[in-house]
Amino acid sequence: MSAPVLELSGLSKRFGAVQANADVDLSLGRGEVLALLGENGAGKTTLMNMLFGHYLPDAGHIRVDDGQGLRDLPLGHPQAALSAGIGMVHQHFTLAENLSALDNILLGVGSLLSRRKRGGAARAHVEDVMARSGLQVALDTRVSRLTVGERQRVEILKALVRNTRILVLDEPTAVLTPQEADSLFANLHQLAVDGLSVIFISHKLREVLAFSDRIAVLRHGRKVGEIATAEADERRIARLMVGAEAPQVERAPMDPGAPVLELSGIRCEAASARDRLSDVSLTVHAREIVGIAGVSGNGQAALAAVISGLRAPDAGEIRVGGALPARHTPAALIRAGVGRIPEDRHHDGVVGSMSVAENLILERLDGPDVQRRGFLRRRQIDAAAIAAVEEFDIRGPGPDAPVRLLSGGNMQKMILARVFRAAPKLILANQPTRGLDLGAAAEVGRRLVAACGDGAGVLLISEDLDELIALSDRILVMVDGRLTEAPRRDRTEIGLMMAGAAA
Amino acid sequence: MIRIEPRPPVSGTVRLVLPLAAALAALALTAVPLLFAGAPVFTAYGLMLKGVAGSLFAFTETLTRATPLIFTGLAAAVAFRARLWNIGAEGQLYLGALACVWIGTGMIDAPALVLVPLVLLAGALAGAVGMIGPAWLRTRFGADEVVTTLLLNFIILIFVQMMLEGALKDPMGLGWPQSEPVLDAAMLPPLIDRMRLHWGFPLALVMAVLVHLLMSRTVWGFRIRAVGENAAAARHAGLPVTRVLLSVAALSGALAGLAGVSEVAGLKGYLTADLSPGFGYAGIVVAMLAGLSPLGVVVAAVYIAAVFVGADSMSRELGVSSYLADLTVALSLICVLLGGFFARYRIVRVPTVDAGQG
C-alpha cells in the first residue's frame, strides 16, 4: 500500500443501547479501491456517516492528507469533509430531476447566479473530468430522461468536479444491470490509476472480489478482518461476515403439480414504464419456483400489485388454483390462497407501532380464532404469536413489542410466519431478501423451498441474479413490462436479456 | 453548534409522568405573565386552586366545564388515531345541539325514559352525518379534510344562526335569537341537588371507557389503529380502508354531536349561537395532551377545564385579564410537545470550528 490519504482511528459511536461502531481503525492508500463489507446493521453506513461529518463520533480521530501530510479532520462538519476532498455517492440519488445533467453536476459549486456556468470554464472542466474518467453523460439532457446508470454517473461526476480525492460509494450497483456494474467498475479502476482513492460499500461478494484491492469486513460495529483481495475467496469473506460458514440453500428439483397461478394477457396501462404491463402471461405450478429477473423499474412493481390484488389489470385474466377470484382486491386474493411477501416491508408489510402479535393477525381478522362477535380473542392471539415466534425464530423484545423494534431480518421472519401459517397455494415473494444479511437471506430461501415442498407454488421476483439462479426452477426476464422466458439459467445470457439486448 | 440525535426509547413510566410534568411546567410558567401583570403570584395560584376545587360548587363547576371537552376530546382522539384530521368538532357539536332542540322542544312528547335516549341518538346521528360528508370527499376525491371540516364549522354556525332567526326561533323569546326551551322530559337531570353538574358528565365517562375498550379490544378498533398507523400496509393486508375511515368519521362526529346535546339538554336548556366557546377546538388540544388515549382524554379535559375555571375566578378577584387561561392552555400544549420531543431526541454540543479550511 502506498502512503495513506485517509486514516480512521478508534472511531466509536453508540446509539442508546446499540454500539453502532466500536474502535474502528481503517486506512486508505492513494489510488486504492477498498471494499467495505458487512451484514446489514454491521455499522458500515454509520462509519461512513462519521467520515462525512453527518454523525459526531463518541471517540476516535479522522486524519486526511491535505497535500502536506495527514491532518486531523474536524469531526461532525460535512463542509470540512467536503473541502478536505471527501465525496460521497449515496445509494439513493440526490439529483434535481428537472435540471440538466450539467446543472446538477455544478449545483453548489461556485456562485448560484453565475451566468458563465453553462458555457465557459466550468463546462470545459466537467468535460475534462468526463474525458479523464471515461464517465460519459449527455450534459444538456434533463436528468429525468437519463437511465439509472447515467444518473449514477452524474452523481459520481458531481463528486469528482469538486476535486474529490477520496470517493465513497454506498452500494453503487444495487440498481444496475450486471453489464452496467462492470462498466462502472472499469471507470472506477481508471480513476484509481490516476490517483483517486475509493471506498465502496457492497453486499455482493462477486463484485467485491473482482474489483477491489483490499477488503475490510465489519461485524457488530467492529472491524473483524482486513485482507488483500488477491488472497481472499468467497468462503473466507463470508465466514468473516457472519462469523461462521455461510449457510447454503439446498435445492432439489421437485415434480411440479397443478397450476396455482395463471396469468393470461395481463395488461396495465400507465405513463411510466415501472407501472406498465404489456400482455403478460405466466403460469406457476404447485411445487415450483418461478423467478422473475430484471432491472428494477421494468414493471415488476405492477406485476406484484396485480397479483397482490392492489391493482386491477386493464385487460387479461388471473386464476388462482384454477378459479377466478371473486373480486380483484387484496382481501379476495388472500382468501383465494395468495400469500404475499411485499417488496417494501416497512411500507406495505407491517404496521410498525403495532405489536408482533397484532401484525401476525393483520391479514386474517375474520378468523374464528382471532375474533368472536367483533371482540379480539387475546388469549388465542397471544398463544398463536408465541408459537409463531418460536417456530420462525423471530428474535426481538417479544410478541408484545412493536414490530418497528425488530431488525430487518426478524421483521421478514414475522412476515414469513404470517404468510406460511395461512398455508397459501401461491406465494408471491417480491425481493424477499433485500436488505437482509446472509444468514437471514438463506433462512428466507430455505423457507420458500420448504413451502414449495409442501405443495405451494412460488413466484420469486428479485434483482439478485445469483439468488434467482440458486432458487428458481425457471427464470423469466422482465423488460419494459414484457416477460420473456430465459432459455437457460445462465448469468451472462440473462444479464444481456435484462439489458434488452436479446429477446 | 448543536445537533439533534435520536435517543433510546424511554420507559412506560416516563411516558406517563411526562404529560403531568409538562402540565405542571406550564402552570409554573404562567407565573411569568402573572408577574408582568403585577399580580401577587402565590395569591394568584391560591385563588386559582380555590376557584377549581375550593368548594363542592367550584369542583362541580370544573367538572361541568370538562364534560363537553371530554366528548370533543374523544371525537378528536378517535379520528386522529386513524389519521383523519377532524377539525370540525365545533360544527358537529352545533349539529348535535340542533338535532336536540329539533326533537326535544315538542316535536315528540314522551316520558324521559324515551325522550332522553332519543335526543342523544338524534344528536349523535347529526354529528356523524356532519363528519361523514368530509370523510367521503377525502376518500373519493382526496379533498383535504382539514380544510373541509374547518370551513364547515363556519357554514354550520351560520346555518344555526339562520335557524335561530327563523324556523327554530322561540316565539316567546322577546326577539332574542334562541330556540324554544327543551322539554323537561328531554333534559339530562342534575347529578347533585342545586349544582349545575348533570348526567352528561357520567355519560362522558362511560363513552371514554367504551371508546377505550373499542380501540383496544375489538376488531373495529384494531382496524382503526392499523389504518391510522400505516394505511398502505392496511390496504395491502386487505383491510377495507375506505370503510374504516368512514366509520371512524361517523364515530368521531357522533361523539362531537353528543357534546352539543349534553350542553343543551344538560346545562343551557335551549340553543343559542354562542352555545360553545370553542369546545370543538379545545377538544383537539385535549386529545393531543392525552396522547390520543381515550382515558387520558378525561384527565386532560378536567385539566383544561380547571385552567379555564381557575384562571377565570382568579382574574375576577385580582383584576388580571382572563386571557391568562388561553395562555396557560397554549403553554401546556407546547410543554407536552416539547416533552414528547425530548423523550425521543437529545441535543448534543459540537465544538465550533472554522469550516472553510483545507
Interface residues (C-beta under 8 A of the other chain):
Chain A: F15 G16 A17 V18 Y55 L56 V64 D66 R71 P74 L75 G76 H77 Q79 A80 S83 A84 G85 S308 G309 L310 T329 P330 A331 A332 L333 I334 R340 P342 H347 D348 G349 V350 V351 G352 S353 M354 E358 L362 E363 L365 V370 Q371 G374 F375 L376 R378 L405
Chain B: M1 R3 E5 P6 R7 P8 P9 R217 T218 V219 W220 F222 R223 R225 A226 E229 N230 A232 A233 A234 R235 H236 A237 G238 L239 P240 V348 V350 V353 A355 G356 Q357 G358
